[in-house]
Amino acid sequence: MKELFVQYATYNTWANTQLLATINSLPEEQQQAEIKSSFSSLYKTVSHLLDAESIWWQRIRLQEKISVPSESFTGDMKELTNLLLQQNRQWQEWVSGLNENGLQHEFIYMNSKKERFKQPVYQMLLHLFNHGTYHRGQIVTMLRQVGVDKIPGTDFMAWSRKR
């Protein structure tokens, strides 16, 4: 099972890198353009991805006080990209260092409503990587809405074939 999660973590970084390069090639007006979606711009969607990965990182590291990056971040898309890819690589390294017992380990965390949960690490990782895939799908649709017609494929199978 560990190998599957190593692949997911690596794929997550690769897929984000593909789309973030496309987003960063756009002028700021397109990055910030108001679009109907879960988050109202490409910038805000990427910011949400960073928030989610960072929050789960802090939870798995058992930090008591969780900080949400978007609450204090004021940088541009390039800086946001660097932070998200740095977080992606932290997940990759961490997952690579896990053993099978680590994947089964149950950890306790509090959600944003201060509700307490206990779940195995592997379930959290499945959620984390699935969450990224969900929002990358939204990003593709958002890119089309701002007029981008050359969008890189980010399917897991595309990544698998390039390995």
C-alpha positions as CSV (number, residue, x, y, z in Angstrom):
1,M,0.0,0.0,0.0
2,K,2.9,2.4,0.7
3,E,4.0,2.4,-3.0
4,L,0.5,3.5,-4.0
5,F,0.7,6.5,-1.6
6,V,4.2,7.4,-2.8
7,Q,2.8,7.4,-6.3
8,Y,-0.2,9.6,-5.3
9,A,2.1,12.1,-3.6
10,T,4.4,12.3,-6.6
11,Y,1.5,12.6,-9.0
12,N,0.0,15.4,-6.9
13,T,3.2,17.4,-7.2
14,W,3.5,16.7,-10.9
15,A,-0.2,17.6,-11.7
16,N,0.0,20.8,-9.7
17,T,3.3,21.7,-11.4
18,Q,1.6,21.3,-14.8
19,L,-1.4,23.5,-14.1
20,L,0.5,26.1,-12.0
21,A,2.9,26.7,-14.9
22,T,-0.1,27.4,-17.1
23,I,-1.6,29.8,-14.5
24,N,1.7,31.6,-14.0
25,S,2.0,32.2,-17.8
26,L,-1.2,34.3,-17.6
27,P,-1.4,38.0,-16.8
28,E,-2.5,38.8,-13.3
29,E,-5.9,40.0,-14.6
30,Q,-6.7,36.5,-15.7
31,Q,-5.3,34.9,-12.5
32,Q,-7.6,37.2,-10.4
33,A,-10.6,37.2,-12.8
34,E,-13.9,36.6,-11.1
35,I,-15.3,33.2,-12.1
36,K,-18.3,31.2,-10.8
37,S,-16.8,28.2,-9.0
38,S,-16.2,26.9,-5.5
39,F,-13.6,29.7,-5.2
40,S,-14.1,32.9,-7.3
41,S,-10.7,33.0,-9.1
42,L,-7.8,30.9,-10.1
43,Y,-5.7,32.6,-7.4
44,K,-8.3,31.9,-4.7
45,T,-8.5,28.2,-5.8
46,V,-4.8,27.8,-5.6
47,S,-4.8,29.5,-2.3
48,H,-7.4,27.0,-1.1
49,L,-5.2,24.1,-2.2
50,L,-2.4,25.5,-0.1
51,D,-4.6,26.1,2.9
52,A,-5.9,22.5,2.7
53,E,-2.5,20.8,2.3
54,S,-1.0,23.0,5.0
55,I,-3.8,22.4,7.5
56,W,-3.6,18.6,7.0
57,W,0.2,18.9,7.4
58,Q,-0.1,20.7,10.7
59,R,-2.7,18.2,11.9
60,I,-0.6,15.2,11.0
61,R,2.3,16.9,12.8
62,L,0.0,17.2,15.8
63,Q,0.3,21.0,16.0
64,E,-2.2,22.4,18.5
65,K,-2.7,25.8,16.9
66,I,-3.4,25.5,13.2
67,S,-2.5,28.5,11.0
68,V,-4.3,29.0,7.7
69,P,-1.8,30.4,5.1
70,S,-4.4,32.5,3.3
71,E,-5.2,34.5,6.5
72,S,-1.8,36.2,6.3
73,F,-0.5,35.6,2.8
74,T,-0.4,38.7,0.5
75,G,1.9,37.5,-2.2
76,D,1.4,37.1,-5.9
77,M,0.6,33.9,-7.9
78,K,4.3,33.1,-8.3
79,E,4.9,33.2,-4.5
80,L,1.7,31.2,-3.9
81,T,2.9,28.6,-6.5
82,N,6.2,28.2,-4.7
83,L,4.5,27.7,-1.4
84,L,2.1,25.1,-2.7
85,L,4.8,23.2,-4.5
86,Q,7.0,23.3,-1.4
87,Q,4.1,21.9,0.6
88,N,3.6,19.2,-2.1
89,R,7.2,18.2,-1.8
90,Q,7.0,18.0,2.0
91,W,4.1,15.5,1.6
92,Q,6.2,13.5,-0.9
93,E,9.1,13.2,1.4
94,W,6.9,12.4,4.4
95,V,5.0,9.7,2.6
96,S,8.2,8.2,1.3
97,G,9.4,7.9,4.9
98,L,6.3,6.1,6.1
99,N,6.1,2.4,6.6
100,E,2.9,0.2,6.4
101,N,2.3,0.7,10.1
102,G,2.5,4.4,9.7
103,L,-0.2,4.3,7.1
104,Q,-2.5,2.4,9.4
105,H,-1.7,4.6,12.4
106,E,-4.8,6.5,13.7
107,F,-4.2,10.1,14.6
108,I,-6.5,12.5,16.4
109,Y,-7.2,16.0,15.1
110,M,-9.8,18.8,15.4
111,N,-11.5,20.2,12.4
112,S,-12.2,23.9,11.9
113,K,-15.4,23.6,14.0
114,K,-13.4,22.2,16.9
115,E,-14.9,18.7,16.5
116,R,-12.6,15.8,17.4
117,F,-11.9,13.0,15.0
118,K,-9.7,9.9,14.9
119,Q,-8.7,8.4,11.6
120,P,-6.0,6.3,10.0
121,V,-3.3,8.2,8.1
122,Y,-4.1,6.4,4.9
123,Q,-7.7,7.8,4.9
124,M,-6.4,11.3,5.4
125,L,-3.9,10.9,2.5
126,L,-6.7,9.5,0.2
127,H,-8.7,12.6,1.1
128,L,-5.8,15.0,0.6
129,F,-4.9,13.7,-2.8
130,N,-8.5,13.3,-4.0
131,H,-9.2,16.9,-2.8
132,G,-6.3,18.2,-5.0
133,T,-7.7,16.3,-8.0
134,Y,-11.1,17.7,-7.5
135,H,-9.9,21.3,-7.5
136,R,-7.5,20.7,-10.4
137,G,-10.6,19.8,-12.4
138,Q,-12.2,23.1,-11.4
139,I,-9.0,24.9,-12.4
140,V,-9.1,23.4,-15.9
141,T,-12.7,24.6,-16.3
142,M,-11.7,28.0,-14.9
143,L,-8.8,28.2,-17.3
144,R,-11.2,27.6,-20.2
145,Q,-13.4,30.4,-18.9
146,V,-10.6,32.9,-19.0
147,G,-9.8,31.9,-22.6
148,V,-7.0,29.4,-22.2
149,D,-7.2,26.7,-24.8
150,K,-3.8,24.9,-24.3
151,I,-4.2,23.2,-21.0
152,P,-1.9,20.3,-20.0
153,G,-3.4,17.0,-19.3
154,T,-3.1,16.0,-15.6
155,D,-4.7,12.6,-15.5
156,F,-3.0,10.0,-13.2
157,M,-2.6,7.8,-16.2
158,A,-0.8,10.5,-18.2
159,W,1.6,10.8,-15.3
160,S,2.0,7.0,-15.0
161,R,2.9,6.7,-18.7
162,K,5.6,9.3,-18.4
163,R,7.4,7.5,-15.5
